[in-house]
Amino acid sequence: MNTKTKLSTLWVVVLFNMLFADIFSIMVELTEGGILDVPGDVKTIMAVAAVMTNVPILMIYFSKSLPYKSNRIANIVAGIFTITYVIGGGSLVPHYVVIASIEVIFLLIIVTMAWRWEKAN
């Protein structure tokens, strides 16, 4: 991968992390202010969410930079891990069902593509 692609991809990773940091911080403030009711310690929940959210964020870069074998394994493992997170942490609120369904479909495509990936590609 050339340097321009690496740099721009790393900036995408940084941007997504900044966005999610702000979203999670807002959720902490809303919970501590009594506006949202989150079961458990909200700071711990947001820390776990930050780790879980970083799996697909980091895969943006790793999918472009890892060598074939590591890349293939990382995409399969991260895809399955993220499907579990999306379904396990989900709800039946209509907007979440729509978005989670799209996420799971695309994650299944990622896992399938990585599984079938031959080194020549």
N, C-alpha and C positions, 0 to 999 in steps of 0.2 A: 504494500500500500504506500502510495507516495505521501510526502510530508503534508501537502495541502489537505488531502483527504483525512489524514490522521488528526490534524489540528482542527478542522471544521467538525469532525465527529466528536472530538473531545469537548468542543464548545457546546455541542448539543447535549452531551452528558451533563456538563456543568449547568446549563440552562434548566434542564429538567429537574436537577437537584435543587436549584434555587427556587423554582416554582413550588415543588413539593415541600420544601422547608417552610415557605410562607403559608401554604395551605395547612400544614400540620401545626404551625404556630398559631394560626387563627383558630383552629379547632381547640387547642389547649386553652387559649384565652376565652373562647365561648363557653367551654366546659367549666373553667374555674370561675367564670362570671355567672354561672347558673343558667345560661341560655340553652346549652346542650346538656343532655344527660347521657354520659358514657359510662358503662359498667367497668369497674376496676380503676386503677390509677391511670389517668389520661396520659401522663408523661411517658409511662412505660408502654402503653398501647401505641402512642405515636412513634416511640423509638423502634418498636417492632415493625410498625407500618413503614418507617423509613428504610429499614433493612430490606423488607419484602419488596418495596417499590424500587429499590436500587437494582434488583436482579434484572428486570427488563431494561432499565436505564443503562446499566453497564454492558448489557448484551449488544447495545447499539455499537459500542466500540469493539468489544471482543469479537463480534461476528465479522468485523472487517480486518482485525489484526491477528487473531490467533491462527496458528498453523492448522492444516486440514484436520488431523486426528483430534486435537484438543478442541477445535472449533465445533466439530461434529458432536462430540460428547457434551460440551458445554451447552449447545443449543438443545439437545435432547433433555438433559437434566434440568436446565433452567425452564424449558417449556413445561415439563411435567410439574415442577415445583410451582410455577406461576399458575397453572391450571388449578392445582390444589388450593392455592391461596385465593384465587378468584371465587371458586365455588365454596370453599370453607368459610370465607369471610363475607359471603354475600348475604343478600336479603331478597325478599320477594316484592320489593317496591318496583313498580313497572319500569322506571328508567334504568334501574340497576339490572333488571332481567334482560333488557334489550342490550345494554352496553356489555354486560358480562357474557351474553351469548355471542356477541361479535368477537370479544376478546378470546373466548374459548375456541371458537372456530378458527381464528387466525393462529392461535397457539398450537392447535392440532395440525394446521398446515405446516407450521415451523417444525414441529417434532417429526412429522412425516417426511418433509423435505430433507431434514438432517439425517434421518434414518436411512433414506434411500440415496443419499449423497455419495457419489463415487469420486475418487480423488481427481480424476481428469477435469472435473468442473471446478 
